[in-house]
Amino acid sequence: MRKRPLIVTSLIMALLLTMTLAPAASASQASASKQAKKPKKEKVVDLQLLAFNDYHGHLEAGTPGSVAGAPAGGSEYLSAKLNELREGNKYSLTVAAGDLIGGSPAFSGLFHDEPSVESLNAMDLDISGVGNHEFDEGVTELLRMQNGGCHPVDGCYFPDEPYKGAEFQWLSANVVETATGNTPLPPYEIRKIKNVRVAFIGMTLEATDTLVAAAGIQGYDFLDEAETANALVPILKEKKVEAIVVLLHEGGSQTPPPGDVDACVGISGPIVAINDALDPEIDAMITGHTHLPYNCVLDDSAGNPRIVTSAYSFGRVVSDINLVLDRKTGDVRRDLSSATNHAVVQADLTPDPALTAILDKWQPLVAAAGDTPVGTITADINRGGTPPGTDRGVESPAGNLVADAQLWSTSASGAQVAFMNPGGVRSDLTFADSGGEGDGVVTFGEAFTFQPFGNTLVTYEMTGAQIVSVLEEQCQPPTASRPFLHLGVSNGFTYDLAKTIVAGVCTSVTVSNVQLNGVPLDPAATYNVTVNSFLADGGDNFTTLGTITTPRLDGGNDLNALTNYLGTFSPVAPPSTDRVNELN
């Protein structure tokens, strides 16, 4: 692995409070007053940046979902769209803003996302920032994904063709080893276009350590995004770099979401504050994490327009950024640069045969591992929101199903209640036949896609007061990407909930009338609680769970708990969503 300079992590001077942002605008509709006559062709060079984010191993055409009701995304169509957009562009780079792996459907996730990386190699991806899901299996596994080599436990899936690693470069500027300050992957990459040096800084969100299992990231710190990027600016300028692009796995949302994929309506969320704090020398931000599309121009702290984009998720959108580089100054002509978000509508594209070949290569292994039926359901069991999966802040049948399965699986350890984090449920269980298995049949592959992280169940004693504290922590900190994370709760546990969310921030929460099997919860009594190991380590800002010091009883693998539950109680009906009484 290439060695890079040690990151300087000193704080930058605070921005003046009197500075204000101009209203957000779409990057494809730059203000006419700021447009300038384009110089002669020989004085500038157009660099096309094709960008996407949150791919999450969605190789198959049937898993990504839709854009405005039209099926969109999937590796064959994403690749076809990238090829289409590259046509006629002499200088083009394809970049990404993290979560290319992790939280993936069974097609990729069953094989530690080697299929995902192979598909991205075939798409000619050049550079990506890391996301929180790149760390799902820890730093060591991420380095294997980058550098190649067979899995240390599962070995080589194709013995005559060992996994060769990513042909693109992951960047991790704000991930540093505590003891040394070194980054596990390079912090930035410099590409030369004609005589112009363009730097890409890759980062994940600072809160990554609250979103992934603690065991895999021990000994590493996740630093402030803006401070990290700003500290790199003078280092890059010493290398004669004036054009700087940040690939950041943190984002925002339009109001109402998702809106037009090429619009910027009421942009809000962490990305706005990060933009305000970034050095004005940084010319563009390509973002992700929230799984929402937007195409914005936000003023930097010097009042100059800066393109900020996000390309939805699962390969459903590609951001096409025309970065105009001044060959004399080496800087970006922001007044001439523009961006457009393109939907990857399957009906408009011919699948790329190179990606079809990769699907065909892995399909027999997927079939062997994933087509075994594990149980049946009577109807769709969905995540929260409309469409399902768009709102992690509401009680859902899917979350409650997992909690029920985990309580049942650990009942021999005395478990009385189980909780499930909504982000750990990655798909819906659909009743309709999806691949020849029959209506209502749930296969192992579908169960894996539904709950793919392979956590261990933990049962430990908590007081009633600690349980209430956990429920109050569903109201997330102001810096979190989502204001409220609604835990799935097992059958027999009920409570009343009142919360206030203002401008995308949870400002208050009240938990009352908490009962277990109809008996009020005693704050001083102890109860046996089951959660997965991610939550037990305080993940998703459920810090109370991470402070429990009572002995932990190992409840085995969480996916096994789910499949055994489905197999034992089939056909399983969607759990009710009246376990939590919403008072507002």
N, C-alpha and C positions, 0 to 999 in steps of 0.2 A: 504494500500500500504506500502511496506517495506521502511524504511528510510535508506538512504545511506549517507556517509560522504560528507561534502561540498567540491566541486571541488576547487582545488588551481589553479588559472588562471594566475599566474605570467609568464612572458615570459622566454623562455629558451635562453641560450647563442647562438648567431648567429653562423651558421656553417661556417667553413673556406672556402673562395671562391676558394681556390686551389683544393678542392676535386672535383673529376670527377666521373661520373658513368661509369661502364662497359657497353658494348652494351647489350640491352635487349635480353633475351632468353626465349624460352618456358619453363614453369615449368616442363613439361613432358620430357625435354631434358636437364637436369642439366649437367653442364660441367664435363667431365670425370676426369679432373684434380682435381676437388673438391670432387669427390666421395671417400668415405672411406669404408673400410670393415665393414660390419654391426656387432656390438657386439653380444655377445650371447643373446639369446632371453630373458633371465631373467633380462638383464641389461637395456633393452629398452621396451617401449610399443608403439604400433601403435594406434594412434587415427585417425579415419576417420572423416573428416568434409565434409558433403554434403551441398553445398551452392547454393543459387539462389537469384535473386533480381528482382525488378520491376515486380512483379506478377500482380499488378493492377486488382485484381478480375477477372482474365480470367479463369473462371471455365469451360465454354463450349468449346468443342473441335473445334468449327468452328470459334472462334474469335482470337486465338493467332497468326496465320500466319504460316510461314514455316521456315525451315532451308535447304538451298541449294535446294529449290524447293519442298521439301517434307513436307507435313503438320506436324506440331510439336506443342507440348505444350498442354495446357488444363489440368484441375485438375485431371481427371481420369488417364491421361497418365503420368503427372508429379509424381503423387503418385506411380504409377506402376514402374516408373524408380527409384525412391528413394528406394522402396522395393527391387528392383533387385540389386541395388548397395550396399545395406546394407548386403546382404547375405554373410556370411563367415567372417564378421567383428565383433569381440567381443565388441569393443568399438567404437561407432559411435554417432555423434551428427549432427543434421540438423540445419543449421543456415541460416540467410538471411541478406541482406544489404539494406532493406528498400523499400518503395513504394509498400508494400503488398496490401494497400488499396488506394482509391482515384484515380480519372481518370479512373474509371472502366466501363466496359460495363454495359448495363441496367440490366443484370441478377443479378449483385451484387450491382451496384450503386443505383438502385431504392430503395434498402433496407439498405442504409447507410453502405454497405459493410459487413453486418452481414454474408451473405453467404460466403464471402471471408474468414473471420476469422474461420467460422465453417469448411471450407474445409482445411485450414491450420492446425487446430487442428487435423483433421482426418489424415493428413499426418505426424503427430508426429513432427512438427516443434518445436525446443527447444528454440532458442534465435534469436532475430532480432534487428538490429539497426533500428532507425527511419529514414524515408526519408522525403523529403519535402511534399509529398502527404499525409503522415500521419497527417499533420496539415491543410489539406484542409478545414475541418469543425471546426478547432480550437483545442486548448489544452484540453478544457473540454470534447469535443467529443472523442478525442483520449484516454483520461482516461476512458471513458465509454467503448470504444472498448477493452481496456485492462482488465478492472475490471468487466464488465457486467452490466446488467440493461437495461430496455426497453428505447427506444428513447423518449426524453422528449416531443416531439410533435406528432410523429407518433405512439407512444405506442409500444405494443408487436405485432409482426406479427403473432406469434403463442401464444395465451393467456395462453395455458396450458404448454408452454415451453418457458419461458422468456430467452432472450439472456444471456448466461452465461459468455461471455467474452473470452479472449484469454488464452489458456492453455500454450502458450509460453510467454516468457518475452521480451517486447520491451525495448531497452536501449537508453538513450538520454543524453550522457555525455556532449555534448557541447550546450545543451539547458538549459538556467538557468533563473530563475525568477529574474528580475532586482532588486527588493527590497531586496531579501534575498540571492541570489546566489545559491539557491537550484534547483535541477533538478526535473522536474515533474515526471520523470520515473528514475529508477536506472541508474547510469552511466556505470556500469559494472556488470558482473556476473562471479563468480568463480565456475568452475566444477572440481571435483577431479577424476582423472583417475588413478586407482591403488593408488600409493602414490604421484602422481604428480598433483599439482594444475595448472589449465589452466584458464587464465582470458580472457574474451571477453569484449572489449570496443565497445559500439555502438554509432554511431554519424551520423548526417546528414550534408549536406554541409553548410558552413558558410552563403552562400547566400540564405538560405531558406526564410528569411524574405522578399526577393524580388520576391519570386515565389508563395507565397500564400496570401490569403486575409488578410489584416492587422488587421481586427477586431478580428479575432480568436486568434491572438498571441500577443495582447497588453500586455505589462508588462513582456515580455520574450525577452532575447537576445540570439543570435546564435553566438557562439564563434569560433575562428580559430580552424580548425580541428587538425593540428599537435600540436599546443600549448596545447590544451586540453588533447590529448592523452599523450603527454610527461609529463604533470604535474601529471598524474595518475600513471606513472611508479614507482616513489619512494613509493607511497601509496601501490601499489600492492606488491612491493618487501618487504615492512614491513610485509605484510601478507604471506610472504614466497612463492610468485609467481614469477617464472622465465619465464614461457611460456605465451606469450601474443599475442592475435589475435585481430585485429581491424576489425569491421564490419562497413564499411563506405559507406554512400550514396553519393559518388562523384566518378567520373571516368575519363576515357579517351577513346581513339579510336585507332584502327589500321589504317594503310595506305596501300591500300585503304580499307575503311570499307565496310562490316564487316569482309571480309577475312575469313580464316579458323577459326571456333569457338575455336579451340584448339591451335591457333598460337599467336605470339606476334610480329607483323610486324610493325615497325615504330611507336611504341606506343607514343602517345602524349596526351596533355590535362592536366587538373589540377592535376590528380593523380600522374603525374611524379614529380611535385614540392612538393606535399605533401609527397611522398615517400622520397624525398631528405631531408625533414625537420624532419621526424619522428625519434625519439630516436632509435638507433640501438638495444635496448633491445626488441623492438617490432618485433615479428618473422614472421608475415604474415598479409596481408591485403586482405579482401574480399570486393569487391567494386560494384558499380552500377551507376544508374542515367542516363548514356548516352545511355542505351538500346543497348549496343554493347558488343560482346564477345571478351575476350582475356584471355590468360593464360601465364603470364610472370614471369620471375625471374629478379628483379631489385636489383642492389647492394644498400645496405643501406649506411649511411654516414661513416661507419667503413669499407666499402668494402666487407661486407658479403652478400651473396645472400638472397633475401627475396621474397617469393612467393606473387604475386599480381594477383588476378583473377577477372573476371566479367562473368556472365552467361547469357548474352543476355537480354531477357525480356519475360514476359508472360508465364513463365514456359517452354520455348523452349530448355533450356540448364541447366544442373546440373554440377557444379564444384565438382569434387571428389578429395579431398586433403588428402594425407596420411601424417599426422604430426607425426613424430617419436620423442618420448619423452624419454629423458635420466632419468632413475629412480633414479640415484645417484645425479645428479645435479639439476634435476627438470626442465631443460631447453629443448628447441627444438634442435634436431640434424638436422640442416638445410641441411647439406651435404647429409643426407639420406632421407629427406622429398621430396615429389613430388606432382604434381597435374595433373589432366586430365579433360578437359571439354568434357562432353558427350551430344550429341544432343538427345532431347526427341522426337524421330520420332514416330509418332502414329502407323505407319504400323508395327513397330517392337515390339509393346507392346500390352498386353491385359489390357483393362481398369480396374482400381481398383473398385470392386463393392461397396466398402464403399463410394467412391466418387460419384459413379453413384446414390447411394441412396440419397445423399445430393442434387444432381441435381434434382432428381425426387420429393423430398420434396418441393423444391422452385418453380418448374416449373409452377404449377397452379397459384401461385401468380404472377409470371412473365407474364404468358399469360394474366391474368386478367388486369394487369397494362400496358402491353407493346404491345399487338397485335392490338390495335386500329389504323387504317390508319389515317394519318394526311395530306397526300398530295401525289403527284406523281412527278417523274422526268423523263426527256427524255433520260438521259445517266448517266454514272458514274460521280459523283462530288467528285474529289479526292483532297487529301492534296498534298504537294509538294514532289518532289523527285521520284526516280525510284528504288524500288517499292514505291508506294505512302506512305507518312508519314515518309520517311527517311531523308528529308531535310526541315528544318524549315526556311531556308535562302532564299527561292524563293517564288515568287508570286504563289498563288494556287487558283483554282476554289473554293475549300472549304472555305478558308479564306474570299474570296470576297463574297461568298454566305451569310455568317453570317453577314458581314458588310452591305450588301444590306438589309437583314432582319431587322437589328437593326436600320438602317436609316429610313426605312419605318415605323417601329413600333413607332419611336419617332418623326416622322414628325409633329405630332400635337403639339409638344413642340418646334417646329421651327428648328429641327435638319437639318443641311445642309451637313454634312459628318460624316461617322462612320468609326472607325478603330477596327480591331480584332486581338488579339494576336494569333500566330500560335499554341502555346502550349495548347490553350483552345479548339482546335478541335482535338478529340481523335480517330476518325475513318474516313472512307470514306462512302459516300452514294452510294451504288451500285445499278445499274439498275436491275440486275438479281434477280429473286425470291430467297429469302434466307430462307423462312419458310412457304410457302404456301400462302403468301399475294398477289402474282402475280408480274410480271415484272413491274418495275417502281414505285411500291407502297412503300412509306416510312411509317413505323409504328412509334408509339410513342416510343417504345423501341429502334428502330434504331436511331431516332432523339436524344434520351437521350444519347445513346452511343456516338453519334457524338459530342454532346455538353453537358457534364454531370455535370458541376460544380455549376449550380444554382446561378449564379451571378445576381446582379441587374444592369439594364442599367442606366447610368448616362448621362445627357446632361448638358453641361455648356459652357459658352462663353470662347473662346480662341482667342488670336491675331494670325494673319497670321505668325508672327515671332515665336510664341510658337508652332504652328503646324509644321513649318519647323524644329524646335528643336527636336520635337518628332520623326520626320522622320529620323533625323540624329542619334538619339539614337537607331535606329535599329542596328547600329554598336555597338556591345556589348563590355563591358570592357574586358581587357585581362584575368581577372580571371574567366570570365563566361564560362560555359560548352560549349556553342555554340557561334561562332564568330559573327553571324548575325541572327537576328530574323525579318523576313519579315512580316510586318503587312498586314492583309487583308484590302482593301480599298473599299469603296462603289462606286457604279456607278456614274460617273460624275466627280470624282476626279482623276486627273492625274499628274504625275511628271516624271522627268528624274532622274535616279539614277546611280552614279558611286561609286564603292567601291573597296577597295584593301584588300585582305585577304592573309596573309603570315604565313605559318606554323601554321595554325589554329587560327590565331589572326587577327581581323579586325583592320587594321592600318590606314585607311582613308575612309571617306565617303563624297560625294558631292551630295546635293539635289538641283535641279534647275528646271526651267520651270514649276513651280507648278501652276496648274489651277483648278478652280472649275467651272464646266459646261462651259468650254471654255474660262473663264475669268481669267486672271492672279491673283494669290493670292496677296493681299495687306498686307505687313508685319504689318502695323499699324492698319488695320481694324480688327473688331471682327467677329467671326463666331461661330455658335452653333455646337458643336462637341459632338458626342455620343460615349462612350466607356463602357465596362463593369466595374463593381466596382473594380475588380482586377487591371485593368489598371489605373483606376481613382485614386487608392491609390499608384500608382508608381510602380506596379509590373513589373517583367521582366526587371528591370533597366530602365524603361521609367519614369525617375525621374521628367521630366517636367510635366507630367500629374498629378503627386502627389502634385505639388506646386500650382495648379490652385485654386484660392480663390473665384472665382465668384460662385454665388448660384448654387447648384446642383438640377436639376429636376429629380425626380425619374421616370424612364421609365419602371418599372416592371421587371419581370423575363426574363432572356435572352432566356431560352428554349421556353417559351411561345411566344416570338417574332418570333423565328424560325418556330415553328409549325403553328402559325397563318399565317405567310408569305407563307409557303408551301401550306396551305389550300386555301389561297386567290388566288394565282397566278399559281396553278397547271394547266398543267404540267410545271415544272420549268426546264429550260435548264442550263447546266453548265455555270456559268459566265465566261466571257473572262479573259484572263491573260495579256491583253495589256494596263492595266491601269497604269502600271509602265514601263517606257521605260528604259531598262537596257543598259547603254552605254559601258559596258565592260563585 
